[in-house]
């Protein structure tokens, strides 16, 4: 078998990956043994082992104790709407956004008063140690955990108001924009920073999956006349979901 100029283990991994993607090696099929890879590709045991490690790190295969290495069944990513933008009408909360995408979204939450650490204080433009309302969410799409979120709001803004608790009161559960409008704070824009990182053990426990698998991390902040009024960390399992943005064209 002729190969290009890549390192041998990457060339072997690339060919095996292609066989997985085109169905030659379907989900749950056993990956060729190290000896077979060595013979078929004319490489050393070390190269064969490194190629298998690459595929495992990429999530294409998984080891089963005492049995061998098998092709993983990779889920087809589903959509999670992030922008809140709709062709008409105001921005909408998660439940409605997912309904617009044909999914049934629900959530559970817990709010507690806390103090802002240095990072959250900087994001909210307040002093470290100031009081905030911290709310943790687990979002579900058709019953499956799909997203985690932790939000912080400065109590200097919401204390002694009907919107103190994000999920309670006359506009509870309706999202940041209508809640802030209820106390005459007009949110005019939102910013999101999107990145990726290995998932933490507690995130894997809540979302399902394996610690270390890649998650999408979104840092969202709502602003009113330049003042941050809410910030949140959103975590989405990258293998199962994609963050989808609908943006207006100006």
C-alpha positions as CSV (number, residue, x, y, z in Angstrom):
1,X,0.0,0.0,0.0
2,X,1.5,3.3,-1.1
3,X,1.5,6.2,1.3
4,X,2.5,9.9,1.2
5,X,5.0,11.8,3.4
6,X,3.0,11.7,6.7
7,X,4.4,9.8,9.7
8,X,3.6,6.1,9.3
9,X,1.2,5.9,12.3
10,X,-0.8,8.9,11.0
11,X,-1.1,7.3,7.5
12,X,-2.4,4.1,9.0
13,X,-4.8,5.9,11.3
14,X,-6.0,8.0,8.3
15,X,-6.8,4.8,6.3
16,X,-8.6,3.1,9.1
17,X,-10.5,6.3,9.8
18,X,-11.6,6.4,6.2
19,X,-12.9,2.8,6.5
20,X,-14.8,3.7,9.6
21,X,-16.4,6.8,7.9
22,X,-17.3,5.0,4.7
23,X,-18.8,2.0,6.5
24,X,-16.2,-0.6,5.7
25,X,-15.7,-0.8,9.4
26,X,-19.3,-0.2,10.8
27,X,-20.2,0.7,14.3
28,X,-19.4,-2.1,16.8
29,X,-17.1,-3.8,14.4
30,X,-13.8,-5.0,15.9
31,X,-10.8,-3.0,14.8
32,X,-8.1,-5.1,13.1
33,X,-5.7,-6.5,15.6
34,X,-2.3,-5.0,16.1
35,X,-0.7,-8.0,14.3
36,X,-3.1,-7.6,11.4
37,X,-2.4,-3.9,11.1
38,X,1.3,-4.7,11.2
39,X,1.0,-7.2,8.4
40,X,-1.5,-5.4,6.2
41,X,0.2,-2.0,6.3
42,X,3.8,-3.3,6.5
43,X,4.6,-1.3,9.7
44,X,6.1,-2.1,13.1
45,X,4.2,-3.0,16.3
46,X,4.9,0.5,17.6
47,X,3.4,2.2,14.5
48,X,0.3,-0.1,14.7
49,X,-0.2,0.7,18.4
50,X,0.2,4.5,17.9
51,X,-2.3,4.4,15.0
52,X,-4.9,2.7,17.3
53,X,-4.1,5.3,20.0
54,X,-4.9,8.1,17.5
55,X,-8.3,6.7,16.6
56,X,-9.1,6.2,20.3
57,X,-8.2,9.8,21.1
58,X,-10.3,11.0,18.2
59,X,-13.3,9.0,19.6
60,X,-13.6,6.7,16.6
61,X,-12.9,3.5,18.6
62,X,-13.0,2.3,22.2
63,X,-11.3,-0.4,24.1
64,X,-13.2,-3.1,25.8
65,X,-11.4,-4.9,28.6
66,X,-10.3,-8.4,27.7
67,X,-12.1,-8.2,24.3
68,X,-10.3,-5.8,22.0
69,X,-10.9,-2.4,20.3
70,X,-14.2,-1.7,18.6
71,X,-15.6,1.0,16.4
72,X,-17.7,3.4,18.4
73,X,-21.2,4.4,17.3
74,X,-21.0,8.1,16.9
75,X,-24.2,10.0,17.5
76,X,-25.5,12.4,14.8
77,X,-25.1,15.9,16.3
78,X,-28.4,17.6,17.1
79,X,-29.0,21.4,17.1
80,X,-29.2,23.8,20.0
81,X,-30.2,27.3,19.1
82,X,-28.0,29.9,20.8
83,X,-28.8,33.3,19.4
84,X,-32.4,33.9,20.4
85,X,-32.8,35.7,17.0
86,X,-36.1,35.1,15.2
87,X,-37.3,36.7,12.0
88,X,-40.1,38.4,13.9
89,X,-40.9,38.9,17.6
90,X,-38.6,39.4,20.6
91,X,-35.7,37.1,21.6
92,X,-37.0,33.9,23.2
93,X,-35.9,31.7,26.1
94,X,-34.4,28.2,25.6
95,X,-37.7,26.4,25.8
96,X,-39.2,28.3,22.9
97,X,-36.1,28.4,20.8
98,X,-35.9,24.6,20.9
99,X,-39.6,24.3,20.1
100,X,-38.8,26.5,17.0
101,X,-36.3,23.8,16.0
102,X,-38.8,21.0,16.4
103,X,-37.4,19.8,19.8
104,X,-39.1,19.6,23.2
105,X,-36.9,21.5,25.6
106,X,-37.3,21.6,29.4
107,X,-35.0,22.6,32.3
108,X,-34.4,22.4,36.0
109,X,-32.7,25.0,38.0
110,X,-31.4,26.0,41.4
111,X,-30.7,29.6,42.6
112,X,-28.5,30.6,45.6
113,X,-27.0,33.9,46.7
114,X,-23.2,33.9,46.4
115,X,-20.2,36.2,46.2
116,X,-18.5,37.1,42.9
117,X,-15.0,35.7,42.4
118,X,-12.4,37.7,40.4
119,X,-13.4,36.3,37.0
120,X,-17.2,36.8,37.5
121,X,-16.6,40.2,39.1
122,X,-14.6,41.3,36.0
123,X,-17.3,40.0,33.6
124,X,-20.1,41.8,35.6
125,X,-18.0,45.0,36.1
126,X,-18.4,44.7,39.9
127,X,-15.9,44.4,42.7
128,X,-14.8,40.9,43.8
129,X,-16.8,39.8,46.8
130,X,-19.9,41.6,45.8
131,X,-23.1,39.6,46.2
132,X,-24.6,37.9,43.2
133,X,-27.5,35.5,42.4
134,X,-26.0,32.3,41.0
135,X,-28.4,29.9,39.1
136,X,-27.4,26.5,37.9
137,X,-29.4,24.9,35.1
138,X,-29.6,21.4,33.5
139,X,-31.4,21.7,30.1
140,X,-32.9,18.6,28.5
141,X,-33.9,18.0,24.9
142,X,-36.6,15.4,24.7
143,X,-35.6,14.1,28.1
144,X,-31.9,13.9,27.4
145,X,-29.4,16.2,29.2
146,X,-28.1,18.5,26.5
147,X,-26.7,21.6,28.1
148,X,-25.5,22.9,31.4
149,X,-25.5,26.6,32.4
150,X,-24.5,28.6,35.4
151,X,-25.5,32.3,35.4
152,X,-24.7,35.2,37.7
153,X,-26.6,38.4,38.2
154,X,-25.5,41.3,40.5
155,X,-27.7,41.6,43.5
156,X,-27.1,45.4,43.5
157,X,-29.3,45.3,40.4
158,X,-32.0,42.8,41.3
159,X,-32.2,42.7,45.1
160,X,-35.6,43.7,46.5
161,X,-37.2,43.4,43.0
162,X,-39.7,40.9,41.6
163,X,-37.0,39.4,39.4
164,X,-34.6,38.5,42.2
165,X,-35.0,34.8,41.4
166,X,-34.7,34.1,37.6
167,X,-37.2,31.2,37.6
168,X,-39.8,32.7,40.0
169,X,-42.0,35.8,40.1
170,X,-44.3,37.4,37.5
171,X,-41.7,37.0,34.6
172,X,-39.9,33.9,36.0
173,X,-38.5,31.6,33.3
174,X,-39.0,34.1,30.5
175,X,-35.3,34.9,29.9
176,X,-33.0,37.8,30.8
177,X,-34.4,40.4,28.4
178,X,-38.1,40.5,29.6
179,X,-37.0,40.0,33.2
180,X,-34.8,43.1,33.1
181,X,-37.4,45.0,31.2
182,X,-39.7,44.4,34.1
183,X,-37.4,46.5,36.4
184,X,-36.9,49.1,33.6
185,X,-33.4,47.8,32.6
186,X,-33.4,47.6,28.8
187,X,-31.0,45.0,27.5
188,X,-29.7,46.1,24.1
189,X,-27.2,43.4,23.2
190,X,-25.6,40.1,24.1
191,X,-22.1,38.8,23.6
192,X,-20.9,35.2,23.5
193,X,-17.4,33.8,23.5
194,X,-17.2,30.3,22.1
195,X,-14.4,27.8,22.8
196,X,-13.8,24.2,23.4
197,X,-12.1,22.2,26.1
198,X,-12.1,18.7,27.7
199,X,-15.1,18.1,29.9
200,X,-14.8,17.9,33.7
201,X,-15.9,14.9,35.6
202,X,-18.9,16.6,37.2
203,X,-20.0,17.8,33.7
204,X,-19.8,14.3,32.3
205,X,-21.8,13.0,35.3
206,X,-24.6,15.5,34.6
207,X,-24.6,15.3,30.8
208,X,-23.6,11.6,30.3
209,X,-20.4,10.7,28.6
210,X,-16.8,10.3,29.6
211,X,-14.6,12.9,31.5
212,X,-12.2,14.5,29.0
213,X,-14.5,14.3,26.0
214,X,-14.6,17.7,24.3
215,X,-17.3,20.1,25.3
216,X,-18.3,23.5,23.7
217,X,-18.0,26.2,26.3
218,X,-19.9,29.5,25.8
219,X,-19.4,32.6,27.9
220,X,-22.5,34.7,27.5
221,X,-23.1,38.2,28.8
222,X,-26.1,40.5,28.5
223,X,-25.6,44.3,28.5
224,X,-27.9,47.3,29.1
225,X,-26.3,50.6,27.9
226,X,-22.9,49.1,28.2
227,X,-23.5,47.7,31.7
228,X,-23.3,43.9,32.2
229,X,-26.5,42.7,33.8
230,X,-26.0,38.9,33.6
231,X,-23.2,36.6,32.6
232,X,-23.3,32.8,32.2
233,X,-21.1,29.8,31.4
234,X,-22.8,27.3,29.1
235,X,-21.5,23.8,28.5
236,X,-22.6,21.6,25.6
237,X,-21.3,18.1,24.8
238,X,-19.6,18.6,21.4
239,X,-20.1,15.1,20.1
240,X,-23.9,15.1,20.5
241,X,-24.9,18.7,19.9
242,X,-24.0,21.8,17.8
243,X,-24.6,25.4,18.7
244,X,-26.6,27.0,15.9
245,X,-26.7,30.8,15.5
246,X,-29.4,32.7,13.5
247,X,-28.2,36.2,13.0
248,X,-29.9,39.2,11.3
249,X,-28.3,40.6,8.2
250,X,-27.8,44.4,8.4
